[in-house]
Amino acid sequence: MTDHEVIVYTRPGCHLCDVACEILQKYGLSPRTVDINSDAALVEQYGWVIPVVFIDGKERFRGRVDEVLLQRLLVEK
């Protein structure tokens, strides 16, 4: 399952972001994290609505990762 590109938009100290990454790793994914504080455009785009999870270039989750939906997404591929 590691053939998926996974990006998690986050900021330091975000507990939900840590949980999201743990769930993604549980399913064999290797998320790349991007600190939105490093880019003013990302801060403007996402604000406090984090984590934001992109899988294979598509936004799939905001706030929390739903494991049932994640499993369905991974089976589709």
Contact map, one row per residue, 1 for C-alpha under 8 A:
11110000000000000000000000111000000000000000000000000000000000000000000001000
11111000000000000000000000011100000000000000000000000000000000000000000000000
11111000000000000000000000000000000000000000000000000000000000000000000000000
11111100000000000000000000001000000000000000000000000011000000000000000000000
01111110000000000000000000000110000000000000000000000111100000000000000000000
00011111000000000000000000001111000000000000000000001111100000000000000000000
00001111100000000000000000000011110000000000000000001110000000000000000000000
00000111110000001000100000000011110000000000000000111100000000000000000000000
00000011111000000000000000000000111100000000000001111000000000000000000000000
00000001111101001000000000000000111100000000000001110000000000000000000000000
00000000111111001000000000000000011110000000000001000000000000000000000000000
00000000011111000000000000000000001000000000000000000000000000000000000000000
00000000001111100000000000000000000000000000000000000000000000000000000000000
00000000011111111100000000000000000000000000000001100000000000000000000000000
00000000000011111110000000000000000000000000000000000000000000000000000000000
00000000000001111111000000000000000000000000000001100000000000110000000000000
00000001011001111111100000000000000000000000000001100000000000100000000000000
00000000000001111111110000000000000000000000000000000000000000000000000000000
00000000000000111111111000000000000000000000000000000000000000000000000000000
00000000000000011111111100000000000000000000000000100000000000011000000000000
00000001000000001111111110000010000000000000000000000000000000000000000000000
00000000000000000111111111000000000000000000000000000000000000000000000000000
00000000000000000011111111100000000000000000000000000000000000001010000000000
00000000000000000001111111111110000000000000000000000000000000000000000000000
00000000000000000000111111111110000000000000000000000000000000000000000000000
00000000000000000000011111111000000000000000000000000000000000000000000000000
10000000000000000000001111111000000000000000000000000000000000000000000000000
11000000000000000000000111111100000000000000000000000000000000000000000000000
11010100000000000000000111111110000000000000000000000000000000000000000000000
01001100000000000000000110011111000000000000000000000000000000000000000000000
00001111000000000000100110001111100000000000000000000000000000000000000000000
00000111000000000000000000000111110000000000000000000000000000000000000000000
00000011110000000000000000000011111000000000000000000000000000000000000000000
00000011111000000000000000000001111100000000000000000000000000000000000000000
00000000111100000000000000000000111111100000000000000000000000000000000000000
00000000111000000000000000000000011111110110010000000000000000000000000000000
00000000001000000000000000000000001111110110000000000000000000000000000000000
00000000000000000000000000000000001111110100000000000000000000000000000000000
00000000000000000000000000000000001111111110000000000000000000000000000000000
00000000000000000000000000000000000111111111000000000000000000000000000000000
00000000000000000000000000000000000000111111100000000000000000000000000000000
00000000000000000000000000000000000111111111111000000000000000000000000000000
00000000000000000000000000000000000110111111111000000000000000000000000000000
00000000000000000000000000000000000000011111111000000000000000000000000000000
00000000000000000000000000000000000000001111111000000000000000000000000000000
00000000000000000000000000000000000100000111111111010000000000000000000000000
00000000000000000000000000000000000000000111111111000000000000000000000000000
00000000000000000000000000000000000000000000011111000000000000000000000000000
00000000000000000000000000000000000000000000011111110000000001100000000000000
00000000111001011000000000000000000000000000011111110000000001100000000000000
00000001110001011001000000000000000000000000000011111000000011110000000000000
00000001110000000000000000000000000000000000010011111100001111100000000000000
00000111100000000000000000000000000000000000000000111110001111001000000000000
00001111000000000000000000000000000000000000000000011111111110000000000000000
00011110000000000000000000000000000000000000000000001111111100000000000000000
00011100000000000000000000000000000000000000000000000111110000000000000000000
00001100000000000000000000000000000000000000000000000111111000000000000000000
00000000000000000000000000000000000000000000000000000111111100000000000000000
00000000000000000000000000000000000000000000000000011110111110000000000000000
00000000000000000000000000000000000000000000000000011110011111000000000000000
00000000000000000000000000000000000000000000000000111100001111111100000000000
00000000000000000000000000000000000000000000000011111000000111111000000000000
00000000000000011000000000000000000000000000000011110000000011111000000000000
00000000000000010001000000000000000000000000000000100000000011111100000000000
00000000000000000001001000000000000000000000000000001000000011111110010000000
00000000000000000000000000000000000000000000000000000000000010011111110000000
00000000000000000000001000000000000000000000000000000000000000001111111000000
00000000000000000000000000000000000000000000000000000000000000000111111100000
00000000000000000000000000000000000000000000000000000000000000000111111110000
00000000000000000000000000000000000000000000000000000000000000001111111111000
00000000000000000000000000000000000000000000000000000000000000000011111111100
00000000000000000000000000000000000000000000000000000000000000000001111111110
00000000000000000000000000000000000000000000000000000000000000000000111111111
10000000000000000000000000000000000000000000000000000000000000000000011111111
00000000000000000000000000000000000000000000000000000000000000000000001111111
00000000000000000000000000000000000000000000000000000000000000000000000111111
00000000000000000000000000000000000000000000000000000000000000000000000011111
